[in-house]
Amino acid sequence: MKNLFILLISLIFCSCSGQQPKINGISFVASPKEINETNIDPVVKVNANWAAVMPFGFVKNLKEPTVVFNTERQWWGEREDGAERTIELLNKKGIKVMLKPQIWVWRGEFTGNISMDSEADWKTLENSYEEFIMLYARLGHKLKVPILCIGTELHTFVQKRPKYWKQLIKKIRSVYSGKLTYAENWDQFANAPFWDQMDYIGVDAYFPVSQSKTPSVDEIKEGWQIHKNKIITLQRTIKKPVLFTEYGYRSVHYTGKQPWDSNRVQGNVNFEAQNNALTALHEEFWKEPWFAGGFLWKWYHNHDKVGGEDNNRFTIQNKPSEKLIQTLYKDD
């Protein structure tokens, strides 16, 4: 009987210890100039255990097939050397990294609408994107980065060219040995054709969850249900953990109405709305066994100079939500 009791205790302990800790992440915005360890200290203080590092490639417009990347004209943090150093600094502080190379379209046009008009242009885009992503796949392997995100919000590209993406994923895995995900937009996440080749279902979680100026936590949680059910349906089909490759809310009135909205309109600062929205999302997802965690959008290197009482943007820095996330991330 005593041996049976010991066996049961051992099984319970093994089961509990086998639970993967949640990814309590921040999205670390690329810095224009070289950073050092002091720029990482605020990330540690907020209790983040992961960070997304985001080098960039650029295209001139939605029909341009050439990705320009890793050039001297880019910010330091957007290039390979800056991304490498940023990863090293984060790792030195005990923070794991998801390497998340992204495309930026001039004038901020939506990457999901990138689409070519000819087969020749599609081939040019495919070759150019492959060079871009393989550069960072090799960097991720070199630095033993645990997760590589192979693309962000490219739904037209991935849905129109599924054969290309499936062979690209094989090429990526030939040089990179970590886990793979892809960050699809909230309204297209169920339509990516290669989730079975990924290790995580990646979602940029800007789902509309409330029509109110200052929604309560309960109202936002209710607003989540229709979206959460769709996420669960896909997760049960694919049988891969769900990762919020981006999540966040602006500190602004009606923050849950169109959470993806990043317009530059000033004013209407609403810290309570941001707090409530982040609380509700955390309460809905962080305790789910199929949910891997997420990366909060977004975090800047110059902590003392960003955010604050007049800022209605996404960052939580120097706002009440910074202390909220510090507490939520500590509790996980």
CORVEN-V254088 format. One record per run of one state. SS is the DSSP state (h for helix, s for strand, l for the rest). FROM is the first residue (numbers start at 0). TO is the last residue. Records with the same first field share a line. If there is no record, write none. Layout:
BEGIN
SS=FROM-TO, FROM-TO
END
This chain:
BEGIN
l=0-0, 17-21, 28-36, 45-48, 53-54, 59-66, 69-74, 78-78, 92-94, 100-100, 108-109, 113-117, 142-145, 152-153, 160-160, 175-177, 185-187, 191-193, 197-198, 204-215, 238-239, 247-250, 252-267, 269-269, 285-289, 299-301, 305-318, 331-331
h=1-16, 37-44, 75-77, 79-91, 105-107, 110-112, 118-141, 154-159, 161-174, 188-190, 194-196, 216-237, 270-284, 302-304, 319-330
s=22-27, 49-52, 55-58, 67-68, 95-99, 101-104, 146-151, 178-184, 199-203, 240-246, 251-251, 268-268, 290-298
END
